[in-house]
Amino acid sequence: MKNILYSIAAILVLQSCTNENKTQERKLEGKIDRDQIAVTTKIPGKIQKILVEVGQQVQKGDTLVILELPEVDAKSIQAQGALNAAQAQYDMAVKGATDGQMKQLHAKVAGLKEQYDFAQKSLNRMNNLLRDSLIAQQKYDEVYAKYQGAKNQYLAAQAELADVQHGARIEQQRMAMGQKERALGAVDEVNVAAKERYIIAPQDMSVENINLQVGELALAGYSVISGYINDGSFFRVTIPEDKVKDFAKGSTKTLVIPYLENKEVQATIETIKPLSSYANIATAYPDFEEQQTLFEVRMKPVNKAEAKELLTKATFIVKQN
């Protein structure tokens, strides 16, 4: 009889423990998380100086790291030299000639003008003499040929002077302008690359990891510094399919933070998405049937300033209504 009573008592104790465990298992526990951010390099360079420390809070636009880029400095000199040469070519194409060349052309035109005037006077005299039959026709023709030669030389010199005064051909000017713009583009490209020596914080963030030290080489695209976005706090909890009805998108839930002596925080449900079977463990004590689909619920804090003080990866409990 005593054995029967002991057996019944043991069964009752075990049943009580099972009910208690089920009660505990019904608690929905999740993790406090934050959006991560990685600050990378665009061009390779050596770490010259690190201006932040692990755990430091930085603002958007703060300089985090300074790189050493000797190749960029060399290319800057080359690009500036190419720009100066292209500018000189363009100025020469627009101006057309130097001051000395202009003086020579003016003197040439003036000299040919004197020859042309003299030839015209000689032709007029010969014309009068020919009219009075004092000279032969051949003599007149010789003077007339000299007159035409002087006239053509004078007109050619005038055209040459006008061409120089208006600069080079428009095609040559455009070609020189194209070379100048190409050189300007090279200078701008070097200036942009030079700015990349300063690695800037893209957002307000906390520095969690510094992956390189002074003197080490940072390759293009390498994550030099990583951390958490200050306004990127969110709450993540895994729920079984039969509890999705209690988590409507856009509704507000009360979360209990155990490490803050059960402080309550309000959060709004942002997304609900199903999890694959290999990624469905986000709750410490799951309470669901194996055939149920698991869903990950992501919630944003109502008070963002309050959420900044919460520890990343800390546990929270969804308060049941």
C-alpha positions in Angstrom: 0.0 0.0 0.0 2.8 2.3 0.9 4.5 1.6 -2.5 1.3 2.6 -4.3 1.1 5.9 -2.4 4.7 6.7 -3.1 4.2 6.0 -6.8 1.1 8.3 -6.9 3.0 11.0 -5.1 5.9 10.7 -7.5 3.6 11.0 -10.5 2.0 14.1 -9.1 5.4 15.7 -8.4 6.5 14.9 -12.0 3.3 16.3 -13.5 3.7 19.5 -11.4 7.2 19.9 -12.7 6.1 19.3 -16.3 3.4 21.9 -16.0 5.8 24.4 -14.5 8.3 23.7 -17.4 5.5 24.2 -19.9 4.6 27.5 -18.2 8.2 28.6 -18.5 8.4 27.3 -22.1 5.5 29.5 -23.1 7.6 32.6 -22.5 8.7 34.1 -25.7 12.3 35.2 -25.4 14.3 37.1 -28.0 17.4 39.1 -28.5 18.2 42.8 -28.7 20.1 43.5 -31.9 21.4 46.4 -33.9 22.0 47.0 -37.6 25.7 46.6 -38.3 27.8 48.8 -40.6 31.2 48.3 -42.2 33.4 51.2 -43.2 35.6 50.2 -46.2 38.2 51.7 -48.5 37.7 52.6 -52.1 41.4 52.5 -53.1 44.3 50.6 -51.5 46.6 52.3 -49.1 48.6 51.9 -45.9 47.1 52.9 -42.6 48.8 56.1 -41.6 46.7 57.1 -38.5 43.7 55.7 -36.6 41.7 58.4 -34.9 39.1 56.3 -33.0 39.0 53.6 -30.4 36.9 50.5 -29.9 33.7 51.5 -28.1 33.8 55.1 -29.1 30.7 56.9 -30.4 31.2 58.8 -33.6 29.1 61.2 -35.6 28.4 61.1 -39.3 31.2 62.9 -41.1 33.9 62.2 -38.5 37.3 61.1 -39.7 38.0 57.6 -38.5 41.3 56.6 -40.3 43.9 58.4 -42.5 45.5 56.4 -45.3 48.9 56.9 -46.9 48.6 57.1 -50.7 52.0 57.9 -52.3 50.8 56.8 -55.8 48.0 59.4 -55.7 50.5 62.2 -54.9 52.6 61.2 -57.9 49.6 61.0 -60.2 48.5 64.4 -59.0 51.8 66.0 -60.2 51.4 64.2 -63.6 47.8 65.3 -64.0 48.7 68.9 -63.1 51.5 68.9 -65.7 49.3 67.6 -68.4 46.7 70.3 -67.6 49.3 73.0 -67.9 50.4 71.7 -71.2 46.9 71.4 -72.5 46.1 74.9 -71.3 49.1 76.3 -73.2 48.1 74.5 -76.4 44.5 75.9 -76.1 45.8 79.4 -75.5 48.1 79.2 -78.5 45.2 77.9 -80.7 42.9 80.8 -79.6 45.5 83.5 -79.8 46.9 82.2 -83.1 50.4 83.8 -82.9 52.8 85.4 -80.5 53.4 89.2 -80.3 56.6 88.9 -82.3 54.9 86.9 -85.1 52.1 89.5 -85.2 54.7 92.3 -85.6 56.4 90.4 -88.4 53.1 89.9 -90.3 52.1 93.6 -89.9 55.5 94.6 -91.3 55.2 92.1 -94.2 51.7 93.4 -95.1 53.0 97.0 -95.0 56.0 96.2 -97.2 53.8 94.4 -99.8 51.4 97.3 -99.7 54.2 99.7 -100.7 55.2 97.4 -103.6 51.5 97.1 -104.7 51.1 100.9 -104.7 54.3 101.4 -106.6 53.3 98.7 -109.2 49.9 100.4 -109.6 51.5 103.8 -110.2 53.9 102.3 -112.8 51.0 100.6 -114.5 49.1 104.0 -114.8 52.1 105.6 -116.4 52.6 102.8 -118.8 48.9 103.0 -119.7 49.3 106.7 -120.6 52.4 106.0 -122.6 50.8 103.1 -124.5 47.8 105.3 -125.3 50.2 107.8 -127.0 52.0 105.0 -128.7 55.3 105.9 -126.9 56.0 102.3 -125.8 55.6 98.8 -127.2 52.7 96.6 -126.1 55.2 94.0 -124.7 56.7 96.6 -122.3 53.2 97.4 -121.0 52.4 93.7 -120.5 55.6 93.2 -118.5 54.6 96.1 -116.1 51.1 94.7 -115.9 52.4 91.3 -114.9 54.5 92.8 -112.1 51.4 94.7 -111.0 49.3 91.5 -110.8 52.1 89.8 -108.8 52.4 92.6 -106.3 48.6 92.7 -105.9 48.3 89.0 -105.3 51.2 89.0 -102.7 49.6 91.8 -100.9 46.2 90.1 -100.8 47.8 86.9 -99.6 49.6 88.7 -96.7 46.3 90.4 -95.7 44.6 87.0 -95.6 47.4 85.5 -93.5 47.2 88.4 -91.0 43.4 88.1 -90.7 43.7 84.3 -90.1 46.3 84.8 -87.4 44.2 87.6 -85.8 41.2 85.3 -85.5 43.2 82.4 -84.1 43.7 79.0 -85.4 41.0 77.0 -87.3 37.9 76.3 -85.2 38.6 72.6 -85.6 42.1 73.1 -84.1 40.6 75.1 -81.2 38.1 72.4 -80.5 40.8 69.8 -80.5 42.8 71.9 -78.0 39.7 72.4 -75.9 39.2 68.6 -75.8 42.7 68.0 -74.7 42.3 70.6 -72.0 39.0 69.0 -70.7 40.6 65.6 -70.7 43.4 67.0 -68.5 40.9 68.6 -66.2 39.1 65.3 -65.9 42.4 63.6 -64.9 43.0 66.3 -62.3 39.5 65.9 -60.8 39.9 62.1 -60.7 43.2 62.5 -58.8 41.5 65.0 -56.4 38.7 62.6 -55.7 41.2 59.8 -55.1 43.1 62.1 -52.7 40.0 62.6 -50.7 39.7 58.9 -50.2 42.8 59.0 -47.9 40.3 60.1 -45.2 37.9 57.3 -44.2 34.8 59.0 -43.0 32.0 57.7 -40.7 28.9 57.3 -43.0 26.4 57.4 -40.1 26.2 58.0 -36.4 27.7 54.7 -35.1 29.6 53.0 -32.3 33.0 51.5 -33.1 33.1 47.8 -32.3 36.0 46.5 -34.3 39.2 48.0 -35.8 40.5 45.4 -38.2 43.8 46.9 -39.2 46.7 48.6 -37.4 49.0 51.5 -38.3 51.3 50.4 -41.2 49.1 47.6 -42.5 47.9 47.6 -46.1 44.2 48.2 -46.6 43.0 46.7 -49.9 40.2 48.2 -51.9 36.8 47.2 -50.4 38.4 46.0 -47.2 36.4 46.6 -44.0 38.7 48.7 -41.9 36.2 49.5 -39.1 32.9 47.9 -38.2 30.3 48.8 -35.7 26.6 49.3 -34.9 24.4 52.1 -36.2 23.1 54.2 -33.3 19.5 54.3 -34.5 19.6 50.7 -35.7 18.3 49.0 -32.6 15.7 46.3 -33.1 14.2 43.3 -31.2 14.2 39.9 -32.8 12.1 36.9 -31.5 11.2 33.5 -33.0 7.6 32.4 -32.7 5.7 29.2 -33.8 3.0 29.3 -36.3 0.2 29.0 -33.8 1.2 32.3 -32.2 1.5 34.4 -35.3 -2.1 35.6 -34.7 -0.9 37.5 -31.6 1.7 39.5 -33.6 -0.1 41.7 -36.1 2.2 43.9 -38.2 2.1 47.5 -37.0 0.9 46.6 -33.5 2.7 47.5 -30.3 4.2 44.9 -27.9 5.5 45.3 -24.4 8.9 43.8 -23.8 10.5 43.0 -20.5 14.3 43.4 -20.1 15.5 41.0 -17.4 19.0 42.4 -16.9 17.4 45.9 -16.2 15.3 44.5 -13.4 12.4 43.7 -15.7 12.2 47.1 -17.2 9.4 47.4 -19.8 10.0 48.8 -23.3 7.5 49.4 -26.0 8.2 48.1 -29.5 6.3 48.1 -32.8 6.1 45.0 -35.0 7.9 45.8 -38.3 8.2 42.6 -40.2 7.2 38.9 -39.9 9.0 36.4 -42.1 9.2 32.6 -42.2 12.4 30.9 -41.3 14.1 28.1 -43.0 14.4 24.9 -41.0 18.1 25.3 -40.5 17.8 28.9 -39.2 14.9 28.6 -36.9 16.5 28.6 -33.4 16.3 32.1 -31.9 14.4 31.3 -28.7 16.1 29.7 -25.7 13.2 27.4 -24.8 11.1 26.6 -27.9 7.5 25.5 -27.3 6.1 24.3 -30.6 5.4 21.2 -32.6 8.1 20.0 -35.0 5.8 20.3 -38.0 5.0 24.0 -37.3 6.6 26.7 -39.4 8.7 29.2 -37.4 8.5 32.9 -38.0 11.0 35.6 -37.1 9.4 38.8 -35.8 11.4 42.0 -36.0 10.3 44.9 -33.8 11.4 48.5 -33.7 11.6 50.4 -30.4 9.0 53.2 -29.9 11.5 55.3 -28.0 14.8 55.2 -30.0 16.7 57.3 -27.4 15.8 54.7 -24.7 16.8 51.8 -27.0 20.3 53.2 -27.5 21.2 52.3 -23.9 20.2 48.7 -24.3 23.0 46.1 -24.6 23.3 44.3 -27.9 22.5 40.6 -27.8 20.8 40.9 -24.4 17.7 38.8 -23.8 14.1 40.2 -23.6 10.8 38.6 -22.9 7.5 39.4 -24.7 4.9 40.3 -22.1 1.8 38.3 -22.6 -1.5 40.2 -22.6 
